[in-house]
Amino acid sequence: MPLRTHLALLTAGLAAATCLTAVGPAQAHTRHACSPAVSIDGYSDALDKTTFENTYVGNFSALAVDGDGSLAALSDRSSLFRLDARTLKPRSVVPLTDENGTALDSEGLAVDRDSTYLVSSETEPSIRRYSRTGRLLDRLPVPDALRVSPAGRARPNGTFEGLTLLPGGRTLLASMEYALSGDDPTIVRFQTWRRTPHGHFTLAAQYAYRTDPGLGVPEVQATPDGRLLVLERGFTSGVGNTVRLYLADPRGATDTSGIDTLPSRRDFRLIKKTLLTDLATCPSLGATAKQPQPNPLLDNIEAMTITGRRNNTLKVLLASDDNENQAQTTRFYALRVRLTS
């Protein structure tokens, strides 16, 4: 089956299945507006608190459409799942480890053109390449400043969260979740690598992105025109999650790879961003939350991938990381995102 057909089935199947349980069959094909640019087709809690082959299905930190049209879902507990594109049912699971056989704190995922997996871990941080069977193939260089303190200036649990290949597959981009020590606390760095003629990646330009106060960047995905969908997320005890989706444009931004602290000069140019939606404004679709939330639909949303495109509208799939916590939910969300000019 062609890849585009698999992508269409993925979002259509999720929307239909979830709307039947969330809002009733009469609304199965209704688009529910979150904002002028974003609507939600449905959600699914089908994988919440489940297991597959003695492995907990959850802790999802990244999603990607695999080469065969299935859905690759990365757990931050070092497990890589392949999910059925229509039902979300797990097909397989592969454990990932570092060079010493130690589990990763795996956060970002990109499927390369040869169907190998590029996976980021926020422990060091690192980016490694894995075969389809989970065999470690390669490791990419990381700038010293982006390493976790005391080796560098990054804070623990605040490094490479998002990972995406830009159109054409020649550039890889990783987003830091939080600012480096010494930088403005609202400015995070996006690091890129360029593919060499031999297929390896070498360090390239770095850019800076300003988050909303108190939020970090858990995920980033390249759009077909070279811009970025950026998730910003935060959590306030007793209030719940804040999750906002932005469209960002790195073109024209200053290369910050040689700048020690940010901002550093008047002509410094950040990545431009435009708010697409605050997910708290989406209709709840009958969803329930296990802890206080500004909208019961919300949870700890951390994973995102683009599953299809029609004209200037993208089909986007999100997933939440439940942290194996009974007060949180593994939830998938099917969105439609209209790109603005």
N, C-alpha and C positions, 0 to 999 in steps of 0.2 A: 504494500500500500504506500503511495507517495507520502513524503513527510508532511506536506501541507494538509493532507487528509487526516493524518494522525493528530495534527495540531488542532484542526477544527473539531474533531471528535472529543479531544481532551476537554476543551472548554464547554462544548455543547453538552457532553455527557455529564460533566460536573454540574452545570447550571440546571439541567433538567432534573437530575437526581436529587439535588439539594433543595430545589424549590418545591418539589413534591412534599418534602417533610417540613420545610421552613415556612412556606406561605401558601401551600395548597396548589393542586393541579391547575386551577383556572388561571394562575399567574405564572405558569412555567416559562413563558417566553416574554415576560414583561421586564423591561429594564428599569431599574430603580435608581434614580439620580442621587448621587452624593454631592455633586457640584456640576456646573455647566460642562466640565471636561471629563468627569468620571461618573460611571454608573456601576452598580453591582448586580450581577446576574444571580448569585446564590452563594451558599457556603456549605461546607460539609464537616461534620464531626465524626465521620465514619471510622477514622483511625485512632481516635482518642482512647488512650489506656489499653491498647492492644499489643500483642506480641506476634512475631513471625520468626520461625526457626529459632526459638528460645532467645530472640533479641527483641528488646523493647522498641516499639514503633513510635517514635516521637523525638523530642529534642531537636526538631528540624531547624537548621540554621541556613540552609541554601537549597534552591531548586534549580534544575536545568532540564531542557528538553534534550533527550538523548538522541543519538544518531539513528536509532531504529524507531523513533517516535514515541517511545515510552518516556516516563518522567523519572529523572534521577533526583533523589531526595537525600540530602546529607544531614546526618545527625552530628551534633557537636560532641557526641560520645564515641566518635571514630567509626561510625558505621555508614556505609553508602548503600542505600536502597534503590531498587528499580521498581517503580509502581506502574500498574496498568493505566494506560492513558484515559480509559473510559470510567473505570470503577474506583481507581486509586488503590486497588488491592495489591499488596506487595508481591512481586514476582521473584525477587532474589535479594540477598543482602551480602555485602562484602565488607570485612573488617579492614581498616586502614591503620598502618603503624608507621613510625619513623624509622630511621636507619638502625636503631637499636631494638626494634620490635615493640616500642612503647606506643600506647594509644595517643592519638592526637586530640587537641581541642579544636576540631575542624569546624570552620566557619564559612568559608567561601568556596564556590564550585563553578567551574566552567568546563564545558565539553569541547575539546579541541577538534580540529577538522579531521584528524586521524582517529577520532573516537576515544582517545585517551582522556583522562580526567586531570584537570589542574585543580588542586585543593590547597586552600590556605588554612593555616593553623595560627591561632593568636598567642600561643604560648611563648614563642621566641621573638617575633613571629616568623613564619616561613611560608613558602609556596613550593609544593612538590607536584611532580607528575606521576600518575599511576596508570597501569594497564587496566584493561577491562576486568581482570581477575584480582586487582588490588596489589599487583607487584609494583614496588617503588622503582621508577625509571630515572628520575632527574630531580634536581633541586635548583631553584632560581636564586640569584643573588639578592640580598636585601640591604639597603643603605644603613649604615651604622646608627644614624640618628633615630631610625624607626624601630630599633630593637628595644626590648623591654629593659627598663632600668634594673641594674646599674650598667649594663652593656650599652644602653642607649638612653633615649629620652622619652620612650613610650611608657604609659602606665600599664600595669598588669590588667588583663581582661579588657583591653581597649585598643587593640591593634587591627590587623587585617580582618574585617568582617565581610565586606562585599568584594566580589571578584567577577569580572566580565571581560569578554573579548569584544573589541570594537569591530565594526563592520569591515569585512575583508580578512579578519583573523590575524593581522600583522601586529596589532598592539593589544597587550593585556593591561588591564587597569585594576588595581586593588584600592579599596577605600579604608582608611583608618576609622575606627569608631569614635575615638576621642582625640583631643588635642595633645600634642607633645608638651612636655614640661618646658616652660619658658615661652611657649606660644600663647596668643590670646586663647582663652578657654573655649571660645565659640568657633575657632578655626581648626579644621581637620585637614590632613594632607591626603591627596590621591596620588599614588605612585603608579607609573607606567613602565612597561618593558616593551622592547621592540624585538620582533622575531628576526633571527639571523638567517642567511641563506642555508645553513645547516639545520634549521628548525629549532634551535635553542632560543631562549629569550635573554636579552641583555638589558641592563638598566637604562631607562630613558627619562623623559621629562616628568616632573612632579608638579602638581597643581594644588591650590588651596580652595577650600569650600567652607563657607560660614554657615553653621547650623543655627537654628533657633535656640535661644537660651535654654539650657538644661537638657537639650536633646543630643543624641548621638546618631551615627549613621550605621545601621545594621546591614544595609544591603544597597547595591547599585547595579543597574542593568543598562547596557547600551541599547539605544533605539536604532532602527535601521538607517536613520539619517546622521548618526554619529553623535547625537546628544545622549543624555543619561537620564534614566529614571532613578531618583534617589529617595530612599525611605529614611525618614527621621523618626526616632522613637525615644520615649522616656517613660518613666514610671514614678508615680507619687503614691505612697502608702495611704490607704483610705480613700483615694480618688480613682486610681487606676492608670491605664496606659494612655499616652498620647502618641498617635501614629499619623504622620503627615507624608504625603507623596508630592515630590517636586519634580519638575522638568528642569534639567541643568544643562548648560552649554559650556564645555571647557575651552572652546575655540576663542582665542584672544586672551586667555588667562595667562598670568605670569608663570614662568617655569621657576618653581621654588626650590629646586634641588640644590642650589648653591646658597640658599638663604638660611641662616642659622635660626633666627627667631622671626615670628610673624605676628602682626605686620611689621615691616622694617623700613619702608620708605613711602613717599607720597604717591609715586606712580605704580604702586603695587596693585595688580588686578586680580580679583577673585574670580572663581567660576560663577557665572551668572545663573540665577535660579528663579523659577516661577512656580508659585504654589498651584498644584492641580487640585488637591483636596485635603482636608482634614478628615480622616476616616470616621471621626465621631459624628460627622454630619450625615453619614450613610443611614438609610432606613435599617432598623434592627432585623427585619425579616423574621421576627419571632424568636431570635436567638436568646439564649440565657447565659448569664455569667456566674461563675462560682465565687467571685469576689467583687467588690465595688468597681464599677467601670462607668465612665461618662456615657457610654453606649454599650449595652450588653453584648453587642456583636464583637466588640474589641477583645483582644487578648494580646499576648506578647509576640506581636507579628515581627518576624525576623527574616523570612525567606521570600524571594520574589523571582519570577522568570516571565519572559514574554513568550506566549504560546502561539501567537498568530497575528496576522495583520490584514486589514481590509481598508484600502484607501489610506486615510490618515488616522484610523482607529486601531489601537493595539488591544489584543486580548492578553490580559495579565493575570497570573496566578500568584497568590500570596499564601503563606503558611505561617502558623504561630509555633513558637517553641514553648512546650509546656513544662520544661525542666523536670519532668517526672514528678510534678507537684499536683496534689489532688485539688488545689485551688485554681489550677490553670487548665487550659484545654488545647489539645492539638486540633487546630481548625484550618481548613482551606477556604480561600475566598476567590471567586471568579469575578474579575473586573473588566470593564471596557474603558480604555483611556484614549481620549481624543487629543492628538498632539496639536498644540498651538504653534503658530508661526513665530 
